[in-house]
Amino acid sequence: MVITSGDLAQRLHAEIVGDTAREIRGAQSADRAGISDITFIENEKNLRRLKTTQAGSVLLPTSLRKSITQPTSQTLLFVSDPLFAFLNILEEFRPARPRPAIGISPEASIDPSVQLGENCNVFPGAYISDDVVIGNGCDVYPGVFVGPGCRIGANVVIYPNAVLYSDVIVGDRAIIHAGAIIGSDGFGYRFHEGRYRKIPHRGGVRIECDAEIGAGTTIDRAMIGMTVIGEGTKLDNQVMIAHNCELGKHNAFASQVGLAGSVTTGDYVRCAGQVGIADHIHLGERSLLGPKAGVHKDVPAGESYQGYPAAPEAEQLRTVMSIRRVPDMRKQIRELQNHVGKLTTQIEKLVSEAGDSASGLEQKKVA
């Protein structure tokens, strides 16, 4: 694929500065791009990359137009969202591999009771149990296990070695990556007469439309009712969702986030890597949790929490800055202690001298 910067500017409704006839043959990151590539600079913080990148064409935010005062060798295209524009261009230069069309492999194990939609691919080694319904256009890759009673919508992709226990519900266009485990029992036990008794988990898991479940992620079934992954929610690799959690729409959790049982979230909640959340906590709509935050109480809507135990971002920043000042404060305290010690010695000396003087005066009076 080859396109000129001028043609691209027209498609993007971009303001262009530079050579409109420059050819674009690829899309690359700023540090890897060459003269025939297009790249992007997302904000003012990264504007310095404009001087170092070898890219021939660069997408920039419209807000930085007035910041470019010196002429450059690149062709510049100013758009409202450079990253979004770049991703669309990238898909044209590097299109995804075409969807396979193998149909239903005779080496897959499919129970006769399964209702399988049209235009599905079921790869060798997949196992689909009884009473399963699968919608149109689904891909079930090798090694996938689909347990009894599962309901899978249309255009769902289940990558190799993912496991769906019984009675899991998956909405349209969901993606379940390799090695994900959906619907295993929750970690629930009751200590009784000197031993742990397993609490039965008879609920299920519902993954709503357009959700994406990362590789190696685990989602436990509910004890009663449903563990829910809301519409459009994206879970990274190696995320742990415990029994009876209910996630809202369009949440985004980075790798190694862990939720204990019965956590609930509003819509558009974001968790950075390794966040841990105690049981029965609620995360309010559009709340944000920073890396490794340890959450032990509800987080209000729209708030950003950091640290362990998690607290509002501004409060944690003050705490961190205070902790960083501790070495200097200890030094100051030692200096003050030394100074106070010297002053105490001087005061005691003055008091002693004053006492001696008073005693001498008394002796003179008596004489």
C-alpha positions in Angstrom: 0.0 0.0 0.0 1.3 3.5 -0.9 -0.5 6.7 -0.2 0.6 10.4 -0.4 0.5 12.6 2.6 -1.8 15.0 0.8 -4.4 12.2 0.1 -4.1 11.1 3.7 -4.7 14.6 4.9 -7.9 14.8 2.9 -9.1 11.5 4.3 -8.4 12.6 7.9 -9.6 16.2 7.4 -6.1 17.2 8.7 -4.2 20.4 8.3 -1.0 19.6 6.5 2.3 21.4 6.6 5.1 20.3 4.3 5.3 18.1 1.1 1.9 17.0 0.1 3.3 14.6 -2.5 5.5 12.6 0.0 4.8 8.9 -0.3 3.8 6.9 2.8 4.6 3.2 2.6 4.3 2.1 6.2 3.4 3.0 9.8 5.9 2.8 12.7 6.7 4.1 16.2 8.6 7.3 16.3 11.9 5.6 17.2 11.7 3.0 14.5 10.2 4.9 11.6 12.0 5.7 8.4 11.6 8.3 5.7 8.7 6.4 4.0 6.9 5.8 7.3 4.2 7.8 9.2 4.3 8.0 12.9 2.5 10.0 15.6 3.2 12.3 18.6 0.4 12.2 21.0 1.0 15.2 23.3 3.3 18.1 24.2 5.3 15.9 26.6 6.6 13.8 23.6 7.0 16.7 21.2 10.8 16.4 21.6 10.6 13.2 19.5 9.9 15.4 16.4 13.5 16.3 16.4 14.8 12.8 16.6 12.4 10.7 14.6 13.4 9.7 11.0 9.7 9.5 9.9 8.9 11.3 6.8 5.3 12.1 7.9 4.1 12.8 11.5 0.6 13.0 13.0 0.3 15.7 15.6 -2.6 17.0 17.8 -4.2 20.2 16.5 -3.6 21.7 20.0 0.2 21.7 19.2 -0.1 23.6 15.9 1.1 26.9 17.4 4.0 25.1 19.2 5.7 24.2 15.9 7.5 27.5 15.1 10.7 26.1 13.4 10.5 24.5 9.9 11.1 20.7 9.9 12.0 18.2 7.2 8.9 16.1 7.9 5.4 16.5 6.5 3.2 17.3 9.5 -0.5 16.4 9.7 -2.5 18.0 12.5 -5.6 16.0 13.7 -7.7 16.0 16.8 -6.6 12.6 18.0 -3.2 11.4 16.5 -3.2 8.0 18.2 -6.7 7.1 16.9 -5.8 8.3 13.4 -2.5 6.3 13.5 -4.2 3.1 14.6 -6.7 3.3 11.7 -3.8 3.8 9.3 -1.8 1.0 10.9 -4.7 -1.4 10.2 -4.5 -0.5 6.5 -0.7 -1.1 6.3 -0.8 -4.2 8.5 -4.2 -5.8 8.1 -5.0 -8.7 10.4 -4.7 -12.2 9.0 -7.9 -13.3 7.4 -10.3 -15.3 9.5 -9.8 -19.1 9.0 -12.4 -21.0 7.1 -11.9 -24.7 8.2 -15.5 -25.3 9.2 -16.2 -28.1 11.7 -13.2 -30.4 12.0 -14.0 -34.1 12.2 -11.2 -34.2 14.9 -13.2 -32.0 17.2 -15.5 -33.7 19.8 -19.0 -32.2 19.6 -21.9 -33.7 21.5 -24.9 -34.5 19.2 -27.1 -32.1 21.3 -25.0 -29.1 20.5 -26.7 -26.3 18.5 -24.0 -24.8 16.3 -24.6 -21.7 14.3 -23.7 -21.0 10.7 -20.2 -20.1 9.5 -18.4 -21.4 12.6 -14.9 -22.9 12.8 -14.3 -25.6 15.3 -10.7 -26.7 15.3 -9.2 -30.2 15.9 -9.0 -31.1 19.6 -11.8 -28.8 20.7 -14.4 -30.4 23.0 -18.0 -29.1 23.2 -20.2 -30.8 25.8 -24.0 -31.5 25.8 -26.7 -28.9 25.8 -24.4 -26.1 24.4 -25.7 -23.4 22.0 -23.2 -21.5 19.9 -24.2 -18.6 17.6 -23.2 -17.8 14.1 -19.6 -17.0 13.0 -17.8 -18.3 16.1 -14.2 -19.6 16.2 -13.4 -22.4 18.7 -9.7 -23.1 18.6 -7.8 -26.4 19.4 -7.8 -27.6 23.0 -10.9 -25.5 24.0 -13.3 -27.1 26.5 -16.9 -25.9 26.5 -18.8 -27.4 29.4 -22.5 -28.5 29.5 -25.2 -25.9 29.2 -23.0 -23.1 28.0 -24.6 -20.3 25.8 -22.2 -18.6 23.4 -23.4 -15.7 21.2 -22.5 -14.7 17.7 -19.0 -13.9 16.4 -17.2 -15.1 19.6 -13.6 -16.1 19.4 -12.3 -18.6 22.0 -8.5 -19.1 21.6 -6.6 -22.4 22.3 -6.8 -24.2 25.6 -9.4 -21.9 27.1 -11.8 -23.6 29.5 -15.5 -22.8 30.0 -17.0 -24.8 32.8 -20.7 -25.6 32.8 -23.4 -22.9 32.3 -21.2 -20.1 31.2 -22.9 -17.4 29.2 -20.9 -15.4 26.6 -22.3 -12.5 24.7 -21.8 -11.5 21.1 -18.4 -10.5 19.8 -16.6 -11.5 23.0 -13.0 -12.6 22.9 -11.6 -15.2 25.3 -7.8 -15.6 25.0 -5.7 -18.7 25.3 -5.6 -20.5 28.7 -8.4 -18.4 30.3 -10.5 -20.4 32.9 -14.1 -19.3 33.1 -16.5 -20.7 35.7 -14.3 -22.6 38.1 -15.5 -22.9 41.7 -14.9 -19.9 44.0 -12.5 -20.2 46.8 -15.1 -20.8 49.4 -14.7 -23.0 52.5 -16.2 -23.1 56.0 -14.0 -24.3 58.9 -16.1 -26.9 60.8 -15.0 -29.4 63.4 -11.3 -29.1 62.6 -11.5 -29.2 58.9 -12.4 -27.1 55.8 -15.8 -27.9 54.3 -16.2 -26.9 50.7 -19.0 -24.4 50.0 -20.9 -25.5 46.9 -20.9 -23.0 44.0 -24.1 -23.5 42.0 -24.2 -20.2 40.2 -22.7 -19.3 36.8 -20.7 -16.7 34.9 -22.0 -14.2 32.4 -19.7 -12.4 30.0 -21.5 -9.7 28.2 -21.2 -8.5 24.6 -17.8 -7.1 23.3 -16.0 -8.1 26.5 -12.4 -9.4 26.2 -10.8 -11.8 28.6 -7.0 -12.0 28.6 -4.7 -15.0 28.4 -4.5 -16.9 31.7 -7.2 -14.9 33.3 -9.5 -16.7 35.7 -13.2 -15.9 36.5 -14.9 -17.9 39.2 -18.5 -18.9 39.1 -21.0 -17.5 41.6 -22.0 -19.4 44.7 -25.6 -18.2 44.0 -26.6 -16.1 41.0 -24.0 -14.9 38.5 -20.5 -13.5 38.3 -20.8 -10.8 35.7 -18.3 -9.2 33.3 -20.1 -6.1 31.9 -20.5 -5.1 28.3 -17.3 -3.9 26.6 -15.1 -4.6 29.7 -11.5 -5.5 29.0 -9.5 -7.8 31.3 -5.7 -8.1 30.7 -3.7 -11.3 31.0 -3.6 -13.0 34.4 -6.4 -11.2 36.1 -8.4 -12.9 38.9 -12.1 -12.3 39.3 -13.6 -14.1 42.3 -17.1 -15.5 42.8 -20.1 -13.2 42.7 -18.2 -10.2 41.4 -20.2 -7.9 39.2 -18.3 -5.6 36.9 -19.9 -2.7 35.1 -19.7 -1.7 31.5 -16.4 -0.7 29.8 -14.1 -1.4 32.8 -10.4 -1.9 32.0 -8.2 -4.0 34.3 -4.4 -4.4 33.7 -2.4 -7.5 34.4 -2.4 -9.2 37.8 -5.4 -7.3 39.2 -7.2 -9.5 41.8 -10.7 -9.1 43.0 -12.0 -11.0 46.1 -15.5 -12.2 46.3 -18.6 -10.0 45.7 -16.8 -6.9 44.5 -18.9 -4.7 42.4 -18.0 -1.8 40.0 -19.7 1.0 38.2 -19.1 1.7 34.5 -15.7 2.9 33.1 -13.6 1.8 36.1 -9.9 1.4 35.5 -7.4 -0.6 37.5 -3.6 -0.5 36.9 -1.4 -3.5 37.3 -1.4 -5.6 40.5 -4.3 -3.8 42.2 -5.8 -5.9 45.0 -9.4 -5.4 46.1 -11.0 -6.9 49.3 -14.3 -8.7 49.3 -17.6 -6.8 49.1 -16.0 -3.5 48.0 -17.7 -1.2 45.5 -15.7 0.8 43.0 -17.7 3.8 41.9 -18.3 4.8 38.2 -15.2 6.2 36.5 -12.9 5.6 39.5 -9.2 4.9 38.9 -6.9 2.8 40.9 -3.1 3.2 40.6 -0.5 0.4 40.4 -0.4 -2.0 43.4 -3.2 -0.2 45.2 -4.6 -2.2 48.1 -8.3 -1.4 48.4 -10.1 -2.1 51.7 -13.0 0.3 51.5 -15.4 1.6 48.8 -14.0 4.0 46.3 -16.3 6.9 45.4 -17.3 7.6 41.8 -14.8 9.6 39.8 -12.0 9.3 42.4 -8.4 8.3 41.8 -6.9 6.2 44.6 -3.3 5.1 45.1 -1.1 3.2 47.5 -1.5 0.5 50.2 -3.9 0.9 51.9 -5.4 2.8 49.0 -6.3 6.5 49.6 -7.1 9.5 47.5 -4.3 10.4 45.1 -3.6 13.8 46.6 -3.5 12.4 50.1 -1.1 9.6 49.1 1.1 12.2 47.3 1.4 14.2 50.5 2.2 11.0 52.5 4.9 9.9 50.0 6.5 13.4 50.1 6.4 13.4 53.9 8.1 9.9 54.0 10.8 11.2 51.6 11.5 14.0 54.0 12.0 11.7 57.0 15.8 11.3 56.6 16.2 15.1 56.5 13.8 15.5 59.4 15.8 12.9 61.5 19.0 14.8 60.8 17.3 18.1 61.8 15.9 16.5 65.0 19.4 15.2 66.0 20.8 18.7 65.4 18.0 20.2 67.5 18.7 17.6 70.3 22.4 18.5 70.3 21.5 22.2 70.3 19.0 21.8 73.1 21.6 19.7 75.1 24.2 22.5 74.7 21.6 25.2 75.8 20.6 23.0 78.7 24.2 22.8 79.8 24.7 26.5 79.5 21.5 27.2 81.4 22.5 24.8 84.2 25.9 26.5 84.4 24.3 30.0 84.6 21.9 28.8 87.3 24.8 27.3 89.2 26.9 30.5 88.9 23.8 32.6 89.9 23.4 30.4 93.0 27.0 30.8 94.0 26.8 34.6 93.6 23.7 34.7 95.8 25.4 32.6 98.5 28.4 34.9 98.5 26.1 38.0 99.0 24.4 36.3 101.9 27.7 35.6 103.6 28.8 39.2 103.3 25.5 40.4 104.9 26.0 38.1 107.8 29.5 39.3 108.3 
